[in-house]
Amino acid sequence: MPAVLSLARSFRTATAEGSNLTAFVNNLTQGLYDRFGGIFRNLNVASPPGVRAVCTGRDLAFEHDVFLMASALDPTYAYHWLLDVPATFEEKQAIRHCIDGRSS
């Protein structure tokens, strides 16, 4: 999950910089949201402009809480992956408290 969030952040940055590969980056972003849409839905991360938020059947049920809890419990990642979530500090704290409540 941390890798997916990091990729999404990188794609947002590449699109914001006005790269000449915008169409390519948009296709990669669409594929990321198609496959891992459950993670973004679980974290209430809105789809970027130009990305269709439709269920294509390729979403692999990543909306389960186990992915959030596993990332938080792994000492390598802990809650560092929250830096890649485009949310306010308060929203990130709410996610953290929600995960802490589920894992205890």
N, C-alpha and C positions, 0 to 999 in steps of 0.2 A: 504494500500500500504506500509506503513512503516514496518508493520509486515512481509510482503513478502520479502522486501529487507533485513531485519534483518535475516530472516531464510536463505536466499541465502548466506549471509555473514557467518553465522554460519556453513553452509554446506561446504563452501569453506575452512574455517578454519579447520574443522574436516577432510576433505580430505587431506589438506596440512600436517596435523600432522601425517599422516600415521596410522590412526586408524585401528584396526582389523575389523571394521564394514564398510569398504570402499564400499563394494557392496551395502549394505543397504543404506548408505548415497548417493551413486550414484543414486539409484532408487528413493529416496526421492527428490533429485535434479531434476531428469528427470520429475517427477510428477509436481514439482513446475514450471518448465519451460513450461510444457504442458498446465497447467491451467492458468498461469499468464504471458505467453509469451509476451503479448501486453505491459505490464509494462516494461519488459526488452528491447523490441524493441523500445519503445518510449524514453527510456533513453540511447539508443545505448550501452547497456550492452551485450557483447558477451557471448555466451553460454560457460560454462566451458568445458574442455576436457572430452570427453566421453558422453556428453549430445547432443542428436540429436535435432537440431533446425528445426523441422518440424511442420507443422500445423496439429494437430490431429483432429481438429473439437471440441476439448474440451476447447479451448481458449475462454474465456468469454468476448471478446471484451474489454480488459483492455487497449488497446492502445489509448483510448479516453483521451483527455487532462483534462477532469473533475477530474480524479483520482489524477493527479499531483497537480492541483489547490486546490482540497479539502484538500489534505494533507498539502499543504503549508499554507492554510488559517486557519487550525485548530490550535489554540494557544498551544495545547498540543504538537504538533509535529513541527509546523513551518517548518523550513528548517533543523532540526536536522537529519532527515532521509537521507539527502545527505551524511552523514558520511558513510552510508552503501553502497553507490554507488561506484563501483570500477572504478573511473575516476580520472583524474588529477584535480588540483585545478581550472585551467582555464576552464575545461569542466564542472565542478560543477557550477562555476560562470555563464557560458553560460546557463545552465539549469535554474538557478535561475532567470536570466534576462528574459529568454523566458517565464517562468511562470508569472513573474511580468507583462510582457507585455500583456499576455493573460487575466489576472485577472483584469486589469484596464479598 
